[in-house]
């Protein structure tokens, strides 16, 4: 019987430092303009940071005046930085240990993969609002050679049920299904 398990994850020290920078920058901008400006965009940046710091580097626009940091700063802090020209193809090791959530997910997935018989192995469905998070999960699975499937807005509606059936087929070796939230509903 499938079940849902919610796991709360602490930020890593790196994420905590970056979180404090983002908050300080947001407060600085709000004080200078005498209004709370772009609060939702900062909340979105914080959500991305909580998923994995690398996601902050996956945007074409990451001006220091908005984030309090640059891609170069993040690189010096040990965050894998995406090159916008290659859409992240240059990042092969996403370093799950620099993200509390990704580290817990990696350890959980690794533990679940210990069952050698695919018929008895648990399946994992990763749901995210951010496609960049799913990109990183896919890269992590590829690095570990874990079979993964992705169902997002790029998949034609007619093909989705066949993919779900394939994922649910116990004879197949697909262990992870990445779903974009708007397509999972």
N, CA and C atoms as a LAMMPS dump frame, in Angstrom:
ITEM: TIMESTEP
0
ITEM: NUMBER OF ATOMS
555
ITEM: BOX BOUNDS ff ff ff
-5.0000000000000000e+02 5.0000000000000000e+02
-5.0000000000000000e+02 5.0000000000000000e+02
-5.0000000000000000e+02 5.0000000000000000e+02
ITEM: ATOMS id mol type element x y z
1 1 1 N 0.841 -1.181 0
2 1 2 C 0 0 0
3 1 3 C 0.888 1.249 0
4 2 1 N 0.761 2.135 -0.996
5 2 2 C 1.567 3.36 -1.038
6 2 3 C 1.232 4.271 0.138
7 3 1 N 2.217 5.015 0.545
8 3 2 C 2 5.952 1.629
9 3 3 C 2.79 7.221 1.352
10 4 1 N 2.371 8.263 2.013
11 4 2 C 3.024 9.554 1.892
12 4 3 C 3.756 9.816 3.191
13 5 1 N 4.995 10.217 3.075
14 5 2 C 5.764 10.528 4.265
15 5 3 C 6.344 11.924 4.103
16 6 1 N 6.096 12.772 5.067
17 6 2 C 6.63 14.123 5.068
18 6 3 C 7.855 14.133 5.973
19 7 1 N 8.961 14.635 5.448
20 7 2 C 10.201 14.692 6.211
21 7 3 C 10.656 16.145 6.254
22 8 1 N 10.844 16.668 7.451
23 8 2 C 11.347 18.035 7.601
24 8 3 C 12.872 17.998 7.574
25 9 1 N 13.474 18.891 6.823
26 9 2 C 14.928 18.895 6.636
27 9 3 C 15.495 20.249 7.046
28 10 1 N 16.588 20.213 7.781
29 10 2 C 17.258 21.448 8.184
30 10 3 C 18.121 21.97 7.041
31 11 1 N 18.295 23.286 7.025
32 11 2 C 19.216 23.883 6.065
33 11 3 C 20.637 23.504 6.439
34 12 1 N 21.494 23.387 5.455
35 12 2 C 22.914 23.172 5.721
36 12 3 C 23.518 24.515 6.14
37 13 1 N 24.721 24.513 6.717
38 13 2 C 25.361 25.804 7.056
39 13 3 C 25.485 26.732 5.847
40 14 1 N 25.805 26.18 4.679
41 14 2 C 25.893 26.995 3.459
42 14 3 C 24.541 27.615 3.127
43 15 1 N 23.486 26.822 3.171
44 15 2 C 22.149 27.347 2.887
45 15 3 C 21.769 28.427 3.904
46 16 1 N 22.133 28.238 5.146
47 16 2 C 21.821 29.223 6.183
48 16 3 C 22.527 30.546 5.894
49 17 1 N 23.815 30.485 5.502
50 17 2 C 24.541 31.716 5.158
51 17 3 C 23.886 32.427 3.98
52 18 1 N 23.535 31.67 2.944
53 18 2 C 22.908 32.274 1.768
54 18 3 C 21.523 32.824 2.104
55 19 1 N 20.79 32.119 2.95
56 19 2 C 19.465 32.574 3.394
57 19 3 C 19.598 33.93 4.091
58 20 1 N 20.563 34.039 4.972
59 20 2 C 20.767 35.313 5.693
60 20 3 C 21.145 36.437 4.734
61 21 1 N 21.95 36.122 3.711
62 21 2 C 22.295 37.13 2.7
63 21 3 C 21.054 37.599 1.946
64 22 1 N 20.213 36.648 1.542
65 22 2 C 18.993 37.007 0.809
66 22 3 C 18.077 37.879 1.655
67 23 1 N 17.895 37.521 2.912
68 23 2 C 17.026 38.292 3.806
69 23 3 C 17.597 39.69 4.019
70 24 1 N 18.904 39.782 4.263
71 24 2 C 19.54 41.083 4.466
72 24 3 C 19.392 41.958 3.229
73 25 1 N 19.577 41.37 2.047
74 25 2 C 19.447 42.133 0.808
75 25 3 C 18.006 42.595 0.602
76 26 1 N 17.049 41.727 0.92
77 26 2 C 15.645 42.097 0.788
78 26 3 C 15.317 43.26 1.731
79 27 1 N 15.808 43.177 2.959
80 27 2 C 15.552 44.26 3.921
81 27 3 C 16.23 45.553 3.496
82 28 1 N 17.436 45.448 2.943
83 28 2 C 18.168 46.63 2.469
84 28 3 C 17.405 47.324 1.346
85 29 1 N 16.935 46.557 0.389
86 29 2 C 16.186 47.127 -0.74
87 29 3 C 14.874 47.734 -0.249
88 30 1 N 14.2 47.051 0.664
89 30 2 C 12.941 47.565 1.197
90 30 3 C 13.17 48.875 1.939
91 31 1 N 14.258 48.981 2.709
92 31 2 C 14.555 50.201 3.464
93 31 3 C 14.905 51.352 2.524
94 32 1 N 15.663 51.068 1.465
95 32 2 C 16.063 52.116 0.52
96 32 3 C 14.878 52.647 -0.268
97 33 1 N 13.953 51.783 -0.595
98 33 2 C 12.824 52.216 -1.416
99 33 3 C 11.619 52.581 -0.557
100 34 1 N 11.774 52.42 0.749
101 34 2 C 10.718 52.741 1.708
102 34 3 C 9.434 51.948 1.429
103 35 1 N 9.589 50.773 0.888
104 35 2 C 8.446 49.89 0.656
105 35 3 C 8.937 48.456 0.522
106 36 1 N 8.063 47.536 0.751
107 36 2 C 8.412 46.134 0.552
108 36 3 C 8.223 45.843 -0.923
109 37 1 N 9.324 45.59 -1.585
110 37 2 C 9.313 45.452 -3.034
111 37 3 C 9.713 44.03 -3.42
112 38 1 N 8.984 43.471 -4.34
113 38 2 C 9.325 42.155 -4.868
114 38 3 C 9.4 41.071 -3.801
115 39 1 N 8.53 41.134 -2.805
116 39 2 C 8.551 40.142 -1.73
117 39 3 C 8.349 38.74 -2.294
118 40 1 N 7.439 38.596 -3.231
119 40 2 C 7.176 37.274 -3.795
120 40 3 C 8.391 36.716 -4.532
121 41 1 N 9.13 37.571 -5.216
122 41 2 C 10.32 37.073 -5.916
123 41 3 C 11.38 36.621 -4.913
124 42 1 N 11.488 37.316 -3.78
125 42 2 C 12.436 36.88 -2.749
126 42 3 C 11.974 35.578 -2.105
127 43 1 N 10.687 35.434 -1.894
128 43 2 C 10.175 34.179 -1.343
129 43 3 C 10.471 33.025 -2.298
130 44 1 N 10.336 33.282 -3.577
131 44 2 C 10.633 32.245 -4.564
132 44 3 C 12.124 31.897 -4.538
133 45 1 N 12.985 32.904 -4.416
134 45 2 C 14.421 32.637 -4.325
135 45 3 C 14.736 31.82 -3.076
136 46 1 N 14.07 32.126 -1.968
137 46 2 C 14.292 31.381 -0.727
138 46 3 C 13.817 29.939 -0.887
139 47 1 N 12.679 29.753 -1.55
140 47 2 C 12.206 28.384 -1.807
141 47 3 C 13.234 27.609 -2.632
142 48 1 N 13.764 28.25 -3.66
143 48 2 C 14.76 27.591 -4.502
144 48 3 C 16.018 27.268 -3.699
145 49 1 N 16.451 28.216 -2.877
146 49 2 C 17.619 27.998 -2.03
147 49 3 C 17.396 26.805 -1.103
148 50 1 N 16.199 26.696 -0.544
149 50 2 C 15.9 25.581 0.351
150 50 3 C 15.921 24.241 -0.375
151 51 1 N 15.604 24.229 -1.658
152 51 2 C 15.685 22.988 -2.427
153 51 3 C 17.142 22.62 -2.711
154 52 1 N 17.912 23.584 -3.213
155 52 2 C 19.342 23.362 -3.473
156 52 3 C 19.949 24.688 -3.909
157 53 1 N 21.091 25.092 -3.33
158 53 2 C 21.691 26.385 -3.697
159 53 3 C 22 26.534 -5.178
160 54 1 N 22.295 25.444 -5.86
161 54 2 C 22.613 25.515 -7.285
162 54 3 C 21.459 26.106 -8.089
163 55 1 N 20.244 25.927 -7.626
164 55 2 C 19.089 26.438 -8.368
165 55 3 C 19.167 27.953 -8.507
166 56 1 N 19.787 28.622 -7.54
167 56 2 C 19.948 30.078 -7.644
168 56 3 C 20.819 30.452 -8.837
169 57 1 N 21.683 29.561 -9.27
170 57 2 C 22.581 29.866 -10.39
171 57 3 C 21.982 29.494 -11.731
172 58 1 N 20.81 28.88 -11.721
173 58 2 C 20.217 28.395 -12.963
174 58 3 C 19.384 29.448 -13.673
175 59 1 N 19.31 30.62 -13.118
176 59 2 C 18.533 31.697 -13.72
177 59 3 C 19.441 32.548 -14.589
178 60 1 N 18.898 33.06 -15.679
179 60 2 C 19.666 33.956 -16.538
180 60 3 C 19.986 35.262 -15.821
181 61 1 N 19.12 35.645 -14.917
182 61 2 C 19.312 36.911 -14.221
183 61 3 C 19.455 36.657 -12.729
184 62 1 N 20.643 36.911 -12.242
185 62 2 C 20.909 36.774 -10.826
186 62 3 C 21.723 37.982 -10.392
187 63 1 N 21.147 39.182 -10.508
188 63 2 C 21.918 40.376 -10.183
189 63 3 C 22.222 40.459 -8.692
190 64 1 N 23.435 40.906 -8.392
191 64 2 C 23.868 41.004 -6.996
192 64 3 C 22.967 41.947 -6.203
193 65 1 N 22.438 42.981 -6.861
194 65 2 C 21.588 43.929 -6.133
195 65 3 C 20.289 43.28 -5.646
196 66 1 N 19.877 42.184 -6.256
197 66 2 C 18.654 41.495 -5.825
198 66 3 C 18.953 40.378 -4.83
199 67 1 N 20.057 39.664 -5.034
200 67 2 C 20.314 38.479 -4.216
201 67 3 C 21.365 38.694 -3.14
202 68 1 N 22.164 39.736 -3.283
203 68 2 C 23.247 39.952 -2.331
204 68 3 C 24.442 39.069 -2.625
205 69 1 N 24.409 38.369 -3.733
206 69 2 C 25.508 37.479 -4.101
207 69 3 C 25.539 37.316 -5.617
208 70 1 N 26.627 36.816 -6.116
209 70 2 C 26.768 36.559 -7.551
210 70 3 C 27.063 35.079 -7.761
211 71 1 N 27.034 34.667 -9.018
212 71 2 C 27.392 33.281 -9.328
213 71 3 C 28.83 32.997 -8.909
214 72 1 N 29.694 33.991 -9.057
215 72 2 C 31.089 33.816 -8.656
216 72 3 C 31.184 33.615 -7.148
217 73 1 N 30.394 34.404 -6.383
218 73 2 C 30.36 34.234 -4.922
219 73 3 C 29.92 32.818 -4.567
220 74 1 N 28.854 32.356 -5.222
221 74 2 C 28.34 31.013 -4.946
222 74 3 C 29.378 29.955 -5.294
223 75 1 N 30.083 30.149 -6.403
224 75 2 C 31.112 29.199 -6.804
225 75 3 C 32.214 29.128 -5.746
226 76 1 N 32.615 30.282 -5.228
227 76 2 C 33.645 30.32 -4.18
228 76 3 C 33.169 29.643 -2.898
229 77 1 N 31.854 29.658 -2.67
230 77 2 C 31.293 28.998 -1.488
231 77 3 C 31.125 27.496 -1.706
232 78 1 N 31.429 27.015 -2.908
233 78 2 C 31.35 25.583 -3.183
234 78 3 C 30.066 25.131 -3.858
235 79 1 N 29.267 26.086 -4.34
236 79 2 C 28.016 25.743 -5.013
237 79 3 C 28.309 25.469 -6.488
238 80 1 N 27.882 24.304 -7.019
239 80 2 C 28.049 24.069 -8.462
240 80 3 C 27.266 25.123 -9.247
241 81 1 N 27.922 25.767 -10.189
242 81 2 C 27.318 26.874 -10.931
243 81 3 C 26.968 26.427 -12.339
244 82 1 N 25.749 26.719 -12.751
245 82 2 C 25.285 26.406 -14.098
246 82 3 C 25.784 27.455 -15.068
247 83 1 N 26.206 27.009 -16.236
248 83 2 C 26.542 27.88 -17.342
249 83 3 C 25.28 28.004 -18.18
250 84 1 N 24.737 29.199 -18.289
251 84 2 C 23.451 29.38 -18.975
252 84 3 C 23.475 28.919 -20.425
253 85 1 N 24.653 28.91 -21.043
254 85 2 C 24.736 28.492 -22.441
255 85 3 C 24.521 26.996 -22.618
256 86 1 N 24.812 26.216 -21.589
257 86 2 C 24.697 24.762 -21.713
258 86 3 C 23.52 24.218 -20.923
259 87 1 N 22.706 25.082 -20.344
260 87 2 C 21.515 24.664 -19.612
261 87 3 C 21.842 23.629 -18.53
262 88 1 N 22.989 23.828 -17.875
263 88 2 C 23.336 22.957 -16.769
264 88 3 C 24.007 21.664 -17.156
265 89 1 N 24.296 21.48 -18.437
266 89 2 C 24.902 20.225 -18.864
267 89 3 C 26.293 20.043 -18.269
268 90 1 N 26.942 21.154 -17.865
269 90 2 C 28.287 21.052 -17.313
270 90 3 C 28.292 20.617 -15.853
271 91 1 N 27.171 20.622 -15.193
272 91 2 C 27.112 20.209 -13.793
273 91 3 C 26.781 18.718 -13.749
274 92 1 N 27.77 17.928 -13.371
275 92 2 C 27.55 16.485 -13.302
276 92 3 C 27.371 16.009 -11.867
277 93 1 N 28.002 16.686 -10.925
278 93 2 C 27.854 16.319 -9.524
279 93 3 C 27.11 17.44 -8.825
280 94 1 N 25.88 17.188 -8.46
281 94 2 C 25.077 18.253 -7.865
282 94 3 C 25.379 18.444 -6.384
283 95 1 N 26.218 17.605 -5.826
284 95 2 C 26.613 17.716 -4.42
285 95 3 C 25.395 17.763 -3.501
286 96 1 N 24.719 16.658 -3.307
287 96 2 C 23.521 16.66 -2.467
288 96 3 C 23.783 17.114 -1.035
289 97 1 N 25.022 16.998 -0.564
290 97 2 C 25.315 17.348 0.833
291 97 3 C 25.272 18.847 1.111
292 98 1 N 25.223 19.701 0.078
293 98 2 C 25.135 21.139 0.349
294 98 3 C 23.688 21.604 0.472
295 99 1 N 22.745 20.667 0.386
296 99 2 C 21.328 20.977 0.54
297 99 3 C 20.721 19.98 1.522
298 100 1 N 20.092 20.486 2.557
299 100 2 C 19.452 19.595 3.522
300 100 3 C 18.44 18.674 2.866
301 101 1 N 17.574 19.223 2.02
302 101 2 C 16.547 18.419 1.351
303 101 3 C 17.154 17.39 0.404
304 102 1 N 18.103 17.828 -0.414
305 102 2 C 18.675 16.917 -1.412
306 102 3 C 19.497 15.828 -0.734
307 103 1 N 20.155 16.175 0.371
308 103 2 C 20.93 15.18 1.1
309 103 3 C 20.019 14.096 1.684
310 104 1 N 18.919 14.523 2.299
311 104 2 C 17.965 13.549 2.854
312 104 3 C 17.363 12.704 1.735
313 105 1 N 16.986 13.345 0.627
314 105 2 C 16.426 12.603 -0.51
315 105 3 C 17.436 11.588 -1.044
316 106 1 N 18.684 11.998 -1.194
317 106 2 C 19.724 11.103 -1.695
318 106 3 C 19.897 9.9 -0.773
319 107 1 N 19.99 10.15 0.532
320 107 2 C 20.169 9.05 1.48
321 107 3 C 18.95 8.127 1.501
322 108 1 N 17.76 8.705 1.407
323 108 2 C 16.531 7.913 1.379
324 108 3 C 16.48 7.044 0.124
325 109 1 N 16.79 7.631 -1.004
326 109 2 C 16.773 6.884 -2.264
327 109 3 C 17.826 5.776 -2.249
328 110 1 N 18.991 6.082 -1.719
329 110 2 C 20.055 5.082 -1.644
330 110 3 C 19.626 3.911 -0.758
331 111 1 N 19.01 4.206 0.373
332 111 2 C 18.546 3.145 1.276
333 111 3 C 17.466 2.288 0.602
334 112 1 N 16.567 2.93 -0.124
335 112 2 C 15.489 2.191 -0.779
336 112 3 C 16.018 1.329 -1.929
337 113 1 N 17.131 1.701 -2.504
338 113 2 C 17.717 0.945 -3.613
339 113 3 C 18.433 -0.312 -3.13
340 114 1 N 18.563 -0.484 -1.834
341 114 2 C 19.276 -1.655 -1.31
342 114 3 C 18.543 -2.963 -1.602
343 115 1 N 17.227 -2.885 -1.768
344 115 2 C 16.451 -4.082 -2.125
345 115 3 C 16.805 -4.457 -3.558
346 116 1 N 17.349 -5.64 -3.738
347 116 2 C 17.837 -6.057 -5.062
348 116 3 C 16.726 -6.526 -6.001
349 117 1 N 15.654 -7.077 -5.467
350 117 2 C 14.562 -7.574 -6.304
351 117 3 C 13.657 -6.41 -6.693
352 118 1 N 13.598 -6.047 -7.987
353 118 2 C 12.779 -4.896 -8.409
354 118 3 C 11.307 -5.033 -8.037
355 119 1 N 10.817 -6.253 -7.912
356 119 2 C 9.408 -6.439 -7.566
357 119 3 C 9.12 -6.026 -6.132
358 120 1 N 10.127 -6.075 -5.28
359 120 2 C 9.941 -5.715 -3.865
360 120 3 C 10.456 -4.321 -3.539
361 121 1 N 11.086 -3.667 -4.498
362 121 2 C 11.689 -2.369 -4.265
363 121 3 C 10.619 -1.273 -4.21
364 122 1 N 10.767 -0.382 -3.261
365 122 2 C 9.858 0.767 -3.161
366 122 3 C 10.12 1.714 -4.324
367 123 1 N 9.079 2.43 -4.736
368 123 2 C 9.193 3.437 -5.788
369 123 3 C 9.122 4.81 -5.129
370 124 1 N 9.735 5.766 -5.754
371 124 2 C 9.773 7.128 -5.217
372 124 3 C 9.195 8.075 -6.255
373 125 1 N 8.313 8.944 -5.817
374 125 2 C 7.785 9.998 -6.669
375 125 3 C 8.237 11.321 -6.062
376 126 1 N 8.988 12.092 -6.818
377 126 2 C 9.463 13.4 -6.383
378 126 3 C 8.605 14.437 -7.09
379 127 1 N 7.935 15.275 -6.309
380 127 2 C 7.067 16.314 -6.864
381 127 3 C 7.663 17.668 -6.504
382 128 1 N 7.75 18.56 -7.476
383 128 2 C 8.297 19.884 -7.225
384 128 3 C 7.584 20.924 -8.076
385 129 1 N 7.52 22.116 -7.54
386 129 2 C 6.993 23.263 -8.277
387 129 3 C 8.044 23.745 -9.278
388 130 1 N 9.303 23.558 -8.939
389 130 2 C 10.396 24.081 -9.753
390 130 3 C 10.986 23.009 -10.65
391 131 1 N 10.979 23.265 -11.944
392 131 2 C 11.566 22.307 -12.875
393 131 3 C 13.069 22.165 -12.627
394 132 1 N 13.703 23.23 -12.121
395 132 2 C 15.141 23.159 -11.843
396 132 3 C 15.437 22.116 -10.766
397 133 1 N 14.542 21.976 -9.788
398 133 2 C 14.734 20.954 -8.755
399 133 3 C 14.692 19.573 -9.39
400 134 1 N 13.729 19.37 -10.281
401 134 2 C 13.629 18.081 -10.963
402 134 3 C 14.855 17.834 -11.841
403 135 1 N 15.397 18.89 -12.459
404 135 2 C 16.625 18.754 -13.245
405 135 3 C 17.747 18.194 -12.367
406 136 1 N 17.877 18.743 -11.155
407 136 2 C 18.936 18.289 -10.257
408 136 3 C 18.697 16.865 -9.767
409 137 1 N 17.448 16.526 -9.484
410 137 2 C 17.136 15.156 -9.059
411 137 3 C 17.492 14.183 -10.182
412 138 1 N 17.152 14.546 -11.41
413 138 2 C 17.503 13.699 -12.558
414 138 3 C 19.012 13.523 -12.683
415 139 1 N 19.757 14.615 -12.504
416 139 2 C 21.218 14.544 -12.584
417 139 3 C 21.779 13.66 -11.469
418 140 1 N 21.213 13.777 -10.287
419 140 2 C 21.656 12.948 -9.165
420 140 3 C 21.403 11.469 -9.48
421 141 1 N 20.227 11.174 -10.006
422 141 2 C 19.896 9.79 -10.36
423 141 3 C 20.818 9.273 -11.464
424 142 1 N 21.087 10.103 -12.454
425 142 2 C 21.974 9.695 -13.545
426 142 3 C 23.376 9.401 -13.015
427 143 1 N 23.866 10.254 -12.131
428 143 2 C 25.198 10.042 -11.557
429 143 3 C 25.257 8.733 -10.786
430 144 1 N 24.194 8.413 -10.064
431 144 2 C 24.15 7.188 -9.26
432 144 3 C 23.697 5.971 -10.083
433 145 1 N 23.337 6.224 -11.356
434 145 2 C 22.816 5.166 -12.251
435 145 3 C 21.51 4.575 -11.718
436 146 1 N 20.667 5.445 -11.159
437 146 2 C 19.345 5.049 -10.686
438 146 3 C 18.35 5.32 -11.807
439 147 1 N 17.549 4.34 -12.186
440 147 2 C 16.55 4.554 -13.251
441 147 3 C 15.544 5.635 -12.841
442 148 1 N 15.32 6.574 -13.734
443 148 2 C 14.441 7.703 -13.433
444 148 3 C 13.551 7.998 -14.635
445 149 1 N 12.38 8.511 -14.357
446 149 2 C 11.428 8.917 -15.383
447 149 3 C 10.959 10.326 -15.016
448 150 1 N 10.675 11.121 -16.018
449 150 2 C 10.217 12.489 -15.745
450 150 3 C 8.904 12.74 -16.462
451 151 1 N 7.95 13.255 -15.705
452 151 2 C 6.648 13.592 -16.263
453 151 3 C 6.407 15.065 -15.961
454 152 1 N 6.516 15.888 -16.972
455 152 2 C 6.292 17.323 -16.769
456 152 3 C 5.533 17.892 -17.953
457 153 1 N 5.443 19.197 -18.018
458 153 2 C 4.662 19.863 -19.052
459 153 3 C 5.148 19.614 -20.465
460 154 1 N 6.371 19.114 -20.617
461 154 2 C 6.91 18.838 -21.95
462 154 3 C 6.374 17.527 -22.541
463 155 1 N 5.782 16.697 -21.693
464 155 2 C 5.261 15.403 -22.137
465 155 3 C 3.828 15.583 -22.633
466 156 1 N 3.562 15.076 -23.816
467 156 2 C 2.21 15.166 -24.383
468 156 3 C 1.228 14.438 -23.467
469 157 1 N 0.041 15.015 -23.316
470 157 2 C -0.983 14.453 -22.439
471 157 3 C -1.291 13.006 -22.806
472 158 1 N -1.313 12.693 -24.09
473 158 2 C -1.63 11.336 -24.547
474 158 3 C -0.584 10.306 -24.113
475 159 1 N 0.648 10.749 -23.861
476 159 2 C 1.719 9.827 -23.476
477 159 3 C 1.816 9.629 -21.968
478 160 1 N 1.168 10.479 -21.196
479 160 2 C 1.342 10.455 -19.744
480 160 3 C 0.848 9.169 -19.097
481 161 1 N -0.331 8.686 -19.483
482 161 2 C -0.848 7.479 -18.848
483 161 3 C 0.055 6.287 -19.122
484 162 1 N 0.596 6.205 -20.321
485 162 2 C 1.516 5.115 -20.654
486 162 3 C 2.765 5.193 -19.772
487 163 1 N 3.227 6.399 -19.503
488 163 2 C 4.394 6.56 -18.631
489 163 3 C 4.071 6.143 -17.204
490 164 1 N 2.894 6.531 -16.722
491 164 2 C 2.475 6.139 -15.371
492 164 3 C 2.384 4.617 -15.285
493 165 1 N 1.804 3.991 -16.305
494 165 2 C 1.7 2.533 -16.329
495 165 3 C 3.088 1.885 -16.332
496 166 1 N 4.001 2.466 -17.084
497 166 2 C 5.364 1.933 -17.129
498 166 3 C 6.035 2.043 -15.757
499 167 1 N 5.842 3.176 -15.099
500 167 2 C 6.419 3.37 -13.761
501 167 3 C 5.841 2.36 -12.769
502 168 1 N 4.553 2.094 -12.876
503 168 2 C 3.888 1.177 -11.945
504 168 3 C 4.15 -0.293 -12.258
505 169 1 N 4.68 -0.597 -13.432
506 169 2 C 4.965 -1.976 -13.827
507 169 3 C 6.14 -2.504 -12.995
508 170 1 N 5.882 -3.525 -12.185
509 170 2 C 6.922 -4.053 -11.295
510 170 3 C 8.046 -4.749 -12.041
511 171 1 N 7.837 -5.067 -13.304
512 171 2 C 8.896 -5.697 -14.085
513 171 3 C 9.937 -4.674 -14.544
514 172 1 N 9.548 -3.418 -14.589
515 172 2 C 10.452 -2.36 -15.026
516 172 3 C 11.359 -1.958 -13.873
517 173 1 N 12.485 -1.371 -14.21
518 173 2 C 13.45 -0.978 -13.188
519 173 3 C 13.448 0.525 -12.946
520 174 1 N 12.329 1.175 -13.156
521 174 2 C 12.242 2.612 -12.91
522 174 3 C 11.899 2.808 -11.441
523 175 1 N 12.787 3.473 -10.715
524 175 2 C 12.61 3.641 -9.276
525 175 3 C 12.145 5.034 -8.887
526 176 1 N 12.412 6.009 -9.732
527 176 2 C 12.12 7.394 -9.384
528 176 3 C 11.301 8.025 -10.494
529 177 1 N 10.239 8.707 -10.11
530 177 2 C 9.423 9.44 -11.063
531 177 3 C 9.41 10.896 -10.616
532 178 1 N 9.889 11.779 -11.462
533 178 2 C 9.917 13.21 -11.156
534 178 3 C 8.693 13.868 -11.779
535 179 1 N 7.888 14.499 -10.944
536 179 2 C 6.681 15.153 -11.421
537 179 3 C 6.74 16.645 -11.144
538 180 1 N 6.382 17.413 -12.149
539 180 2 C 6.224 18.844 -11.954
540 180 3 C 4.848 19.041 -11.331
541 181 1 N 4.753 19.836 -10.283
542 181 2 C 3.532 19.946 -9.486
543 181 3 C 2.309 20.241 -10.329
544 182 1 N 2.387 21.179 -11.25
545 182 2 C 1.196 21.536 -12.02
546 182 3 C 0.741 20.384 -12.91
547 183 1 N 1.656 19.464 -13.248
548 183 2 C 1.297 18.315 -14.059
549 183 3 C 0.917 17.11 -13.213
550 184 1 N 1.189 17.166 -11.922
551 184 2 C 0.889 16.043 -11.034
552 184 3 C -0.548 16.08 -10.551
553 185 1 N -1.166 17.232 -10.667
554 185 2 C -2.522 17.39 -10.124
555 185 3 C -3.59 16.938 -11.09
